[in-house]
Amino acid sequence: MSRGLDIQTRLKPYTQAPSWRWFSLMTCLLAGLALFLLNMTVIHVPNVWQGVFPVDSPLLAGTALPLRIDYSPQWWGFAFLFGTLGVRWATLVYALLLGVALFFPVFAEGGSWQFWLSPSFAYVLGSFFAFMVMSQKWQFLLKYTYSKSTSKSTEPNDQNTRVGLGKRSPLRLRLNGALLVLWTLFTLHFIGTAGLALLVLFQQLSLFEATQWWLTHTVFPLPYDYVGLILILWGTRLWRMGLRFFLYSPEKPKTPPLELS
């Protein structure tokens, strides 16, 4: 019990979002570079939908269900960026990447001006909105859970104490985080799917091409997206503590004011 209390004490300073004053352009460039390298990473993972979809499903018409998929942990990087750095600095890094994407392939699906007309662009825009809301909501839940006293009375059987512990317990926080990730992925892929529908409507993609693209970018990687985002969200304070040199300025002792005698 004392060990758990010690861990919570160490993590408490990182409940607050990182401050503006300690950031620098170098920090933003390093974050953008790390996200770029992660976007270029591809992991070969099993397709967990194998055996779930029936072979004669209309959704799979004309294609074989792959045993393994090439998974890009791009959304893990976005979730880490917004959850750890906070909305303001994550938005700056995101804008930096979008600007570079005009000329270079910085996202998992490429870059240059052609990227802005590709199906991936709607997904990237959807990720910005979804992760921005997720970051703000998660920061509020962290402060609500760890920055306030969870008891109003010293009596162990007091009704207010039991209600407060229930509302602000770490277990409830993790449950809310799991639901928040579910909402985030739904919003991200809904906006991406809407972008695919627009491309089909304007005859930039055939319905078959859009369906295959949707399967490989939404359906197949969805379980890995969900598990990865939950772990990243739950470990927000740990990531901040590990990167504290870049995210938080050291505490400086305050000089007492001079008293005139």
Secondary structure per residue as TSV (DSSP state, phi and psi in degrees):
chain	resnum	aa	ss	phi	psi
A	1	M	-	360.0	-41.7
A	2	S	H	-67.5	-33.9
A	3	R	H	-65.2	-42.3
A	4	G	H	-63.2	-38.8
A	5	L	H	-66.1	-37.8
A	6	D	H	-64.9	-39.7
A	7	I	H	-64.4	-43.7
A	8	Q	H	-63.4	-35.9
A	9	T	H	-66.0	-40.6
A	10	R	H	-67.7	-34.0
A	11	L	H	-85.0	-15.7
A	12	K	G	-57.7	-40.7
A	13	P	G	-61.4	-21.7
A	14	Y	G	-96.4	11.3
A	15	T	G	-71.1	-33.9
A	16	Q	S	-76.1	146.9
A	17	A	-	-66.1	150.9
A	18	P	-	-57.5	148.9
A	19	S	-	-84.0	154.5
A	20	W	S	-68.3	-33.4
A	21	R	T	-70.2	-21.9
A	22	W	T	-95.2	-13.0
A	23	F	-	-72.8	156.1
A	24	S	-	-142.5	170.2
A	25	L	H	-61.7	-34.6
A	26	M	H	-63.5	-38.9
A	27	T	H	-61.7	-43.9
A	28	C	H	-65.2	-40.9
A	29	L	H	-64.9	-40.4
A	30	L	H	-65.3	-39.7
A	31	A	H	-64.9	-42.1
A	32	G	H	-64.7	-39.8
A	33	L	H	-65.1	-42.9
A	34	A	H	-62.8	-40.4
A	35	L	H	-68.1	-37.7
A	36	F	H	-61.5	-45.6
A	37	L	H	-64.8	-37.3
A	38	L	H	-67.9	-37.4
A	39	N	H	-62.9	-29.9
A	40	M	T	-83.9	-6.2
A	41	T	-	-83.6	137.0
A	42	V	-	-126.8	130.8
A	43	I	E	-114.8	132.3
A	44	H	E	-89.6	112.0
A	45	V	E	-127.7	156.4
A	46	P	E	-67.0	148.3
A	47	N	-	-85.2	107.5
A	48	V	T	-71.1	-12.3
A	49	W	T	-82.8	-3.9
A	50	Q	T	-62.5	123.7
A	51	G	T	90.9	-12.4
A	52	V	T	-88.6	-49.2
A	53	F	S	-76.3	132.4
A	54	P	-	-66.4	145.9
A	55	V	T	-62.5	-34.2
A	56	D	T	-90.9	19.7
A	57	S	-	-65.6	135.4
A	58	P	G	-59.3	-26.1
A	59	L	G	-66.4	-28.9
A	60	L	G	-100.3	14.1
A	61	A	T	-60.4	125.1
A	62	G	T	87.0	3.3
A	63	T	S	-142.8	153.0
A	64	A	-	-97.7	141.8
A	65	L	-	-74.3	115.8
A	66	P	-	-70.8	147.6
A	67	L	S	-75.6	-31.7
A	68	R	E	-133.6	153.2
A	69	I	E	-127.0	155.0
A	70	D	E	-90.8	106.7
A	71	Y	E	-102.1	129.6
A	72	S	-	-103.4	122.0
A	73	P	T	-79.1	37.4
A	74	Q	H	-60.4	-44.5
A	75	W	H	-68.8	-26.9
A	76	W	H	-61.2	-41.7
A	77	G	H	-65.2	-41.4
A	78	F	H	-64.5	-43.2
A	79	A	H	-63.2	-41.6
A	80	F	H	-64.5	-41.0
A	81	L	H	-61.4	-52.2
A	82	F	H	-73.3	-37.0
A	83	G	H	-71.9	-37.0
A	84	T	H	-87.5	-47.6
A	85	L	H	-79.1	-25.7
A	86	G	-	93.7	165.5
A	87	V	H	-64.8	-43.5
A	88	R	H	-63.9	-51.2
A	89	W	H	-75.4	-32.1
A	90	A	H	-64.7	-37.1
A	91	T	H	-63.5	-38.7
A	92	L	H	-64.3	-44.1
A	93	V	H	-65.7	-40.2
A	94	Y	H	-62.2	-44.5
A	95	A	H	-63.5	-36.2
A	96	L	H	-62.3	-43.2
A	97	L	H	-65.7	-40.5
A	98	L	H	-63.2	-39.0
A	99	G	H	-65.5	-42.0
A	100	V	H	-67.5	-30.5
A	101	A	T	-64.6	-15.0
A	102	L	T	-65.9	-23.6
A	103	F	T	-123.6	-27.7
A	104	F	S	-130.0	153.6
A	105	P	-	-79.7	90.9
A	106	V	-	-101.7	-10.8
A	107	F	B	-103.8	169.4
A	108	A	T	-60.9	-30.8
A	109	E	T	-97.6	8.5
A	110	G	B	115.9	-155.3
A	111	G	-	-166.7	-154.6
A	112	S	S	68.4	179.6
A	113	W	G	-64.7	-24.1
A	114	Q	G	-67.1	-27.3
A	115	F	G	-62.2	-33.5
A	116	W	G	-67.9	-18.6
A	117	L	G	-105.4	8.4
A	118	S	S	-94.5	164.4
A	119	P	H	-61.0	-25.0
A	120	S	H	-66.9	-27.3
A	121	F	H	-62.2	-40.3
A	122	A	H	-64.2	-35.6
A	123	Y	H	-67.5	-40.2
A	124	V	H	-65.8	-42.7
A	125	L	H	-64.7	-40.9
A	126	G	H	-62.7	-36.3
A	127	S	H	-66.1	-37.5
A	128	F	H	-61.3	-48.9
A	129	F	H	-64.7	-45.7
A	130	A	H	-65.2	-44.6
A	131	F	H	-73.8	-28.1
A	132	M	H	-64.6	-47.6
A	133	V	H	-65.5	-41.6
A	134	M	H	-59.7	-43.5
A	135	S	H	-63.7	-43.9
A	136	Q	H	-64.4	-44.2
A	137	K	H	-67.0	-42.0
A	138	W	H	-67.4	-37.5
A	139	Q	H	-63.7	-39.4
A	140	F	H	-63.1	-43.2
A	141	L	H	-65.8	-37.2
A	142	L	H	-62.8	-47.9
A	143	K	H	-64.3	-39.5
A	144	Y	H	-64.3	-35.7
A	145	T	H	-82.1	-42.1
A	146	Y	H	-108.8	-14.4
A	147	S	S	-98.2	-0.4
A	148	K	S	-126.8	155.8
A	149	S	-	-69.4	136.8
A	150	T	S	-94.9	7.3
A	151	S	-	-136.2	145.9
A	152	K	S	-113.3	-4.6
A	153	S	-	-148.2	152.8
A	154	T	S	-82.8	-8.9
A	155	E	-	-74.1	126.4
A	156	P	T	-67.9	-23.6
A	157	N	T	-100.1	9.6
A	158	D	-	-66.6	135.2
A	159	Q	H	-63.6	-40.7
A	160	N	H	-62.7	-36.1
A	161	T	H	-65.3	-45.3
A	162	R	H	-64.3	-39.3
A	163	V	H	-66.3	-42.9
A	164	G	H	-63.1	-42.7
A	165	L	H	-64.0	-35.7
A	166	G	H	-68.1	-42.2
A	167	K	H	-72.3	-29.6
A	168	R	T	-115.3	21.1
A	169	S	-	-77.4	148.1
A	170	P	H	-59.3	-32.0
A	171	L	H	-64.6	-42.3
A	172	R	H	-65.9	-35.8
A	173	L	H	-61.5	-43.2
A	174	R	H	-66.1	-36.6
A	175	L	H	-64.1	-44.3
A	176	N	H	-62.6	-36.4
A	177	G	H	-64.0	-39.8
A	178	A	H	-64.4	-40.0
A	179	L	H	-69.3	-36.3
A	180	L	H	-65.7	-39.7
A	181	V	H	-64.6	-39.0
A	182	L	H	-60.7	-44.6
A	183	W	H	-64.4	-40.5
A	184	T	H	-61.7	-47.7
A	185	L	H	-67.3	-36.6
A	186	F	H	-62.6	-44.8
A	187	T	H	-65.4	-45.1
A	188	L	H	-58.1	-51.6
A	189	H	H	-75.9	-25.0
A	190	F	H	-66.2	-45.2
A	191	I	H	-65.7	-40.7
A	192	G	H	-63.0	-40.3
A	193	T	H	-67.4	-36.9
A	194	A	H	-62.6	-38.2
A	195	G	H	-63.7	-39.1
A	196	L	H	-62.6	-41.8
A	197	A	H	-62.7	-38.3
A	198	L	H	-65.3	-39.4
A	199	L	H	-64.5	-37.2
A	200	V	H	-68.4	-40.5
A	201	L	H	-62.7	-39.0
A	202	F	T	-92.2	13.4
A	203	Q	T	60.6	34.4
A	204	Q	S	-90.1	-19.8
A	205	L	S	-138.2	147.5
A	206	S	-	-80.9	160.8
A	207	L	H	-62.1	-37.7
A	208	F	H	-64.6	-45.1
A	209	E	H	-63.0	-41.9
A	210	A	H	-65.0	-38.9
A	211	T	H	-64.4	-44.2
A	212	Q	H	-65.3	-39.7
A	213	W	H	-63.8	-41.4
A	214	W	H	-65.2	-39.2
A	215	L	I	-63.2	-46.8
A	216	T	I	-77.4	-20.8
A	217	H	I	-110.5	-14.0
A	218	T	I	-119.5	-56.0
A	219	V	I	-73.5	-54.5
A	220	F	T	-62.6	-44.7
A	221	P	T	-84.4	-2.3
A	222	L	H	-57.4	-45.1
A	223	P	H	-60.8	-37.7
A	224	Y	H	-71.1	-36.0
A	225	D	H	-59.8	-44.8
A	226	Y	H	-66.3	-48.6
A	227	V	H	-64.3	-44.1
A	228	G	H	-62.3	-43.8
A	229	L	H	-67.3	-36.6
A	230	I	H	-63.2	-46.9
A	231	L	H	-63.4	-38.7
A	232	I	H	-65.7	-42.3
A	233	L	H	-67.1	-46.3
A	234	W	H	-62.7	-29.0
A	235	G	T	-96.7	19.8
A	236	T	H	-53.4	-48.5
A	237	R	H	-68.3	-31.8
A	238	L	H	-66.6	-42.5
A	239	W	H	-64.7	-40.2
A	240	R	H	-64.5	-39.0
A	241	M	H	-65.8	-39.7
A	242	G	H	-66.5	-29.2
A	243	L	T	-106.8	24.9
A	244	R	H	-61.3	-29.0
A	245	F	H	-62.6	-34.4
A	246	F	H	-88.6	-23.4
A	247	L	H	-104.7	-24.4
A	248	Y	-	-130.9	138.5
A	249	S	-	-81.6	144.5
A	250	P	-	-67.0	147.1
A	251	E	-	-69.2	131.3
A	252	K	-	-111.6	134.7
A	253	P	-	-63.7	138.5
A	254	K	-	-86.0	133.5
A	255	T	-	-78.6	124.8
A	256	P	-	-65.9	145.6
A	257	P	-	-66.9	148.9
A	258	L	-	-72.9	136.4
A	259	E	-	-104.9	126.2
A	260	L	-	-84.9	125.9
A	261	S	-	-90.1	360.0
